[in-house]
Structure formats: structure tokens, C-alpha cells
Amino acid sequence: MTRFCIWALTSVGAAVLLVGVAAPAAAHGAQRETAVLRFTTPQPGASSGTEWRLDYRDPNDPNGKPPAVASTVAVFPAGTLLDTGAQPQCKASDAEFVTQGTAACPSDTKVGGGTLEVDTGSLAGIPRIVKNDVTNFNNQDESVLFTQSTNMPGIQTRTVTRAHVHGTTITTDIPPIPGAPPPDPFTALKSFQLSVPPRTVGTRAYVRTPPTCPTSGVWTFTLTFAYHDGVRDVVHTTSPCIARGHRCNDRSCGPRRLPHLRFKVVPHQAVAGRRTHFHAVVRTMRGTPLSDVLVLLGGRRARTDTHGAAVLWWRPLHRGVAHAVARLDGYRPALRQIRVVRGRVRCDCDE
């Protein structure tokens, strides 16, 4: 059974991580969250790290407190191996974490780290946004998340979250913690980032990618978010992969062996001195949208969402040719030309 121990109201957001009970999504408006979950290698059957980035918002008030999540579930692609027995394990109790902090666990049981922000809704006496450092420890069939606040005046608050690891699924429930409305009377998760590097002992990997790469050229993760008001959102996020025959090492994973990106940017032209809105879409060559692709143009940058879309505003200063660039680990960078002219420009937005 998943255990969750809360030692301070404002750090409950640690539970954001790794997820609860899957269910069909309830009908509602825009998505309340953006999610990125991916492997750090495109090589099938290889030891891999993972990268997590979850951001929450209120679609009706982008500057307001997000709705509070009650549970989440992350399902890795079929064939993934999550092996908690492959690494040393931390057996510290929740009370030991609270009194000793990260020293409660041997250093070799740490598997990752990151940051967490929660939104209290501006409760009296504490910051509205509470920031936390996150340390991820390994235990048998558990992903243990320890958080410690970094911006609380005069004190540090600590939480321990124990997420259950079963097969290709990591599960957690998030209890209701008081907060100030709107939109609800709970403290809400705002943002979460976690990096877990590849870890191997002998022939056993903590995380191993699926043995094959689908014809789409991507592995797909499914994350389900359940909220206290009954809404359920499902987000699919992808991670690039390459055919098993193309092994990534210091010599063989060069640009010629990496797959191409399908990259579109509109408009194709801009006027020097005029601020212009650019819309970019990035997909695999088979048409699958790619999330978390870095798009660069004229010193501006954005990342694609789960639909493969990104938006940038840019004001070019001089006539000539500029280049928009799309970059994602496991793919060849893609370039598109933007012609910068003087005077009026023909709109080719629908091309």
C-alpha cells in the first residue's frame, strides 16, 4: 500500500511525483496540466535515466492557484523494466527523514533530484508559492521522495512521499491539504521537475528501455491526473527511440543515424522592426506530435506541448534570412528559414 507522510502543510506538493489511480477523463475545458516524461536514451533495451516535468494551471485564471490534484498515475511504455532491486535501498522511516533530512539514507540509495513548487493560495503567515528541493531515494518497490522547503521564513518544512512501483506503473495518492480558495480550499501542486540519471549495478539497470522501437519512432507514456473536484485529465507524452541496429555509443550515434524531425513554422516571412507571432509544430516523420522539443528563433525559445505546438513572439531588427531551429535528444536538429523583409509582407500563414 502506498504511504504518504505529511510533516508540514506547505510542502505537501511532494506528492506530485509519481502518481495514483487511473480512470476515464471527465468532460471539462482546457487541460489543467502539461507533462513531460521521457527516457534519457533513444536506444532500445538500454539502461536509461528519466526526466520529469509537470506544470499545473487554472485554465480559467492563468495567474491563479491551480486546482488541487488528488491522485495521478504514470504508465511507462510496454516492455520498460523498473527494477528497484537493482540499486541499494533506503530503509529509513518517515520520522528519521524528518529529524535527519537526507542524511537518513545512505548516499548510494539516492537515485535522482529536482525541485517542487506548491501554491497555498496565500494563506496568512506563509508565502503563496512554497519552493522545495526534492531528493529521490530507492527502496524495494518504492520511489521515496523527500522534500525540504527553501523559502519558508525562519523554518524548514519536510515531507516524505512513498510511491508504489509495480510493473510499468508508479502510483501515489495525494491527500487533501487545506489551502486558500479559489478555485478550491486545498494546497495545489504548481510545478515539479525530477532528473534520474542512468544507474546500473552489474547487468541490472534501475530503468531499462523497451526492447524494441515502434514504427512511429517514439515511445509513449500515459499520465492520468485526478482532481478533487472529480475532473480527470489524461496526457500522453513521447520519448524518441531508434531501431535496435543503430546502437548509440561514442562513434555510431552520429547525425546520419538519427531520425529527422518534421518541423513547420508559420509565417515564413516577417517585417524588420515589427513584432511577429510565430507558430511552430514538430512531429516525427510519421506524423506523431512530439512534446518538449526546444524551438529557437532570434534569441527566443519555447518548448512544444503535448500536441507538438509552440508559440514565439519575435521582433527582427534587420533584413535578411533567419533560421528557426527545433532540437530534441535522439533526433537530428531541424532548420526552417524565415525571410525578414522591409515594408509590407505577404501573409503566407495558411501555406
Residue pairs with C-beta under 8 A, 6 or more apart in sequence:
1 164
2 162
2 163
2 164
2 171
2 172
2 173
3 94
3 162
4 15
4 160
4 161
4 162
4 172
4 173
4 174
4 175
5 94
5 159
5 160
5 161
5 162
6 12
6 159
6 175
6 177
7 94
7 98
7 157
7 158
7 159
7 160
8 149
8 157
8 158
8 159
9 120
9 123
9 126
9 157
9 177
9 178
9 187
10 118
10 120
10 123
10 126
10 127
10 130
10 149
10 152
10 157
10 187
11 116
11 118
11 130
11 132
11 147
11 148
11 149
11 157
11 158
11 159
12 118
12 159
12 174
12 175
12 177
12 187
13 116
13 117
13 118
13 130
13 132
13 147
13 187
13 188
13 189
13 190
13 192
14 116
14 132
14 134
14 145
14 146
14 147
14 159
14 160
14 161
15 145
15 159
15 161
15 172
15 173
15 174
15 175
15 189
16 54
16 69
16 72
16 116
16 174
16 189
16 192
17 52
17 134
17 136
17 143
17 145
17 161
17 163
17 170
17 172
17 192
17 194
18 72
18 74
18 143
18 145
18 163
18 170
18 171
18 172
19 71
19 72
19 73
19 74
19 163
19 169
19 170
19 171
19 172
19 223
19 224
20 70
20 71
20 72
20 73
20 171
20 172
20 173
20 174
20 224
20 226
21 71
21 73
21 171
21 173
21 224
21 226
22 73
22 75
22 224
23 224
23 226
23 232
24 232
25 224
25 231
25 232
25 233
25 234
26 230
26 231
26 232
28 231
29 59
29 60
30 59
31 59
31 233
31 235
31 306
32 56
32 57
32 58
32 59
32 66
32 67
32 225
32 227
32 231
32 233
33 54
33 55
33 56
33 57
33 66
33 225
33 233
33 235
34 54
34 55
34 235
34 305
34 306
35 53
35 54
35 55
35 223
35 235
35 237
35 306
36 51
36 52
36 53
36 54
36 237
36 291
36 292
37 50
37 51
37 52
37 53
37 74
37 221
37 223
37 237
37 239
38 50
38 51
38 221
38 237
38 238
38 239
38 240
38 292
39 48
39 49
39 50
39 207
39 209
39 219
39 239
39 241
40 48
40 49
40 50
40 51
40 197
40 198
40 329
41 47
41 48
41 49
41 198
41 209
41 248
41 330
42 213
42 239
42 240
42 241
42 242
42 248
42 258
42 329
42 330
43 209
43 241
43 242
43 247
43 248
44 209
44 210
44 211
44 212
44 213
44 241
44 242
44 243
44 244
45 208
45 209
45 210
45 211
45 244
46 205
46 208
46 209
46 248
47 198
47 199
47 200
47 205
47 206
47 207
47 208
48 198
48 205
48 207
48 208
48 209
49 112
49 195
49 196
49 197
49 198
49 199
49 207
50 112
50 194
50 195
50 196
50 207
51 194
51 195
51 196
52 114
52 192
52 193
52 194
52 195
52 196
53 191
53 192
53 193
53 292
54 189
54 191
54 192
54 193
54 223
55 190
55 191
55 192
56 66
56 67
56 69
56 188
56 189
56 190
56 191
57 66
58 64
58 65
58 66
58 67
58 183
60 183
61 182
61 183
64 182
64 183
65 119
65 120
65 121
65 128
65 179
65 180
65 181
65 182
65 183
65 188
66 119
66 188
66 189
66 190
67 183
67 184
67 188
67 227
67 228
67 229
67 231
68 174
68 176
68 177
68 179
68 184
68 186
68 187
68 188
68 189
68 227
68 228
69 174
69 188
69 189
69 225
69 226
69 227
69 228
70 173
70 174
70 176
70 226
70 227
70 228
71 172
71 173
71 174
71 226
72 172
72 174
72 223
72 224
72 225
72 226
73 169
73 170
73 171
73 223
73 224
74 169
74 170
74 221
74 222
74 223
75 168
75 169
75 221
75 222
75 223
76 82
76 168
76 169
76 170
76 221
77 168
77 210
77 219
77 220
77 221
77 239
78 168
78 210
79 168
79 209
79 210
79 211
79 212
80 168
80 207
80 208
80 209
80 210
81 205
81 207
81 208
82 165
82 167
82 168
82 170
82 206
82 207
83 204
83 205
83 206
83 207
83 208
84 138
84 139
84 140
84 141
84 142
84 143
84 165
84 206
85 140
85 204
86 199
86 200
86 201
86 204
86 205
86 206
87 108
87 109
87 111
87 138
87 199
87 201
87 206
88 106
88 108
88 109
88 138
89 109
89 138
89 139
89 140
90 104
90 105
90 106
90 109
90 137
90 138
90 139
90 144
91 139
92 100
92 104
92 105
92 137
94 160
96 104
97 104
97 105
97 146
97 158
97 160
98 158
98 160
101 146
101 148
101 158
102 110
102 135
102 146
102 148
104 146
105 137
105 144
105 146
109 137
109 138
109 139
110 135
110 136
110 137
110 138
111 136
111 137
111 138
111 143
111 196
111 199
111 206
112 135
112 136
112 194
112 195
112 196
112 197
113 133
113 134
113 135
113 136
113 194
113 195
114 133
114 134
114 136
114 192
114 193
114 194
114 195
115 131
115 132
115 133
115 134
115 191
115 192
115 193
116 131
116 132
116 133
116 134
116 147
116 189
116 191
116 192
116 193
117 129
117 130
117 131
117 132
117 190
117 191
117 192
118 129
118 130
118 132
118 187
118 188
118 189
118 190
119 128
119 129
119 179
119 187
119 188
119 189
119 190
120 126
120 127
120 128
120 129
120 130
120 179
120 180
120 187
121 128
121 179
121 180
121 181
121 182
121 187
121 188
122 128
122 180
123 178
123 179
123 180
126 152
126 153
127 151
127 152
127 153
129 151
129 190
130 149
130 151
130 152
130 157
131 149
131 150
131 151
132 147
132 148
132 149
132 150
132 159
133 147
133 148
133 150
134 145
134 146
134 147
134 192
134 194
135 145
135 146
135 147
136 143
136 144
136 145
136 146
136 194
136 196
137 144
137 145
137 146
138 144
138 206
139 162
141 164
141 165
141 166
142 162
142 163
142 164
142 165
143 162
143 163
143 165
143 170
144 160
144 161
144 162
144 163
145 159
145 160
145 161
145 162
145 163
146 158
146 159
146 160
147 158
147 159
147 161
148 156
148 157
148 158
149 155
149 156
149 157
149 158
161 172
162 172
163 170
163 171
163 172
164 170
164 171
164 172
165 171
174 189
176 186
176 228
177 186
177 187
178 185
178 186
178 187
179 185
179 186
179 187
179 188
183 229
184 228
184 229
186 228
196 206
196 207
198 205
198 206
198 207
199 205
199 206
199 207
200 206
209 219
209 241
210 219
210 241
211 244
212 244
213 219
213 241
213 242
213 243
213 244
214 241
215 286
216 284
216 286
216 288
217 240
217 241
217 242
217 259
217 284
217 285
217 286
217 288
218 238
218 239
218 240
218 241
218 284
218 288
218 290
219 238
219 239
219 240
219 241
220 236
220 237
220 238
221 236
221 237
221 238
221 239
222 234
222 235
222 236
223 234
223 235
223 236
223 237
224 232
224 233
224 234
224 235
225 232
225 233
225 234
225 235
226 232
227 233
235 306
236 306
237 291
237 292
237 306
238 288
238 289
238 290
238 291
239 330
240 259
240 284
240 290
240 328
240 329
240 330
240 331
241 330
242 248
242 257
242 258
242 259
242 330
246 252
246 253
246 257
247 253
255 332
258 330
258 331
258 332
259 284
259 285
259 330
259 331
259 332
260 285
260 331
260 332
260 334
261 282
261 283
261 284
261 285
261 290
261 293
261 326
261 328
261 331
261 332
261 333
261 334
262 282
262 283
262 284
262 285
262 287
262 334
263 280
263 281
263 282
263 324
263 326
263 334
263 335
263 336
264 280
264 281
264 282
264 336
265 278
265 279
265 280
265 297
265 324
265 336
265 338
266 278
266 279
266 348
266 349
266 350
266 351
267 276
267 278
267 345
267 347
267 348
267 349
268 336
268 337
268 338
268 339
268 348
268 351
269 338
269 339
269 340
269 341
269 345
269 346
269 348
270 276
270 278
270 314
270 316
270 322
270 338
270 339
270 340
270 341
270 345
271 316
271 340
271 341
271 342
271 343
271 344
271 345
272 316
272 317
272 318
272 319
272 340
272 341
272 342
273 315
273 316
273 317
274 315
274 316
275 313
275 314
275 315
276 313
276 314
276 315
276 316
277 311
277 312
277 313
278 297
278 311
278 312
278 313
278 314
278 324
278 338
279 309
279 310
279 311
280 295
280 302
280 304
280 309
280 310
280 311
280 312
280 324
280 326
281 289
281 304
281 307
281 308
281 309
281 310
282 289
282 290
282 293
282 295
282 304
282 308
282 310
282 326
282 328
282 334
283 289
283 290
283 308
284 290
289 304
289 306
289 307
289 308
289 309
290 304
290 308
290 328
290 331
291 303
291 304
291 305
291 306
291 307
291 308
292 303
292 304
292 328
293 303
293 304
293 308
293 310
293 326
293 327
293 328
294 301
294 302
294 303
294 326
294 327
294 328
295 301
295 302
295 303
295 304
295 310
295 312
295 324
295 325
295 326
296 324
296 325
296 326
296 327
297 312
297 314
297 322
297 323
297 324
297 325
297 338
298 314
298 316
298 322
299 314
300 312
300 313
300 314
301 312
302 310
302 311
302 312
303 310
304 310
316 322
316 338
316 340
318 340
319 340
319 341
319 342
320 340
321 337
321 338
321 339
321 340
322 337
322 338
322 340
323 335
323 336
323 337
323 338
324 335
324 336
324 337
324 338
325 333
325 334
325 335
326 333
326 334
326 336
327 333
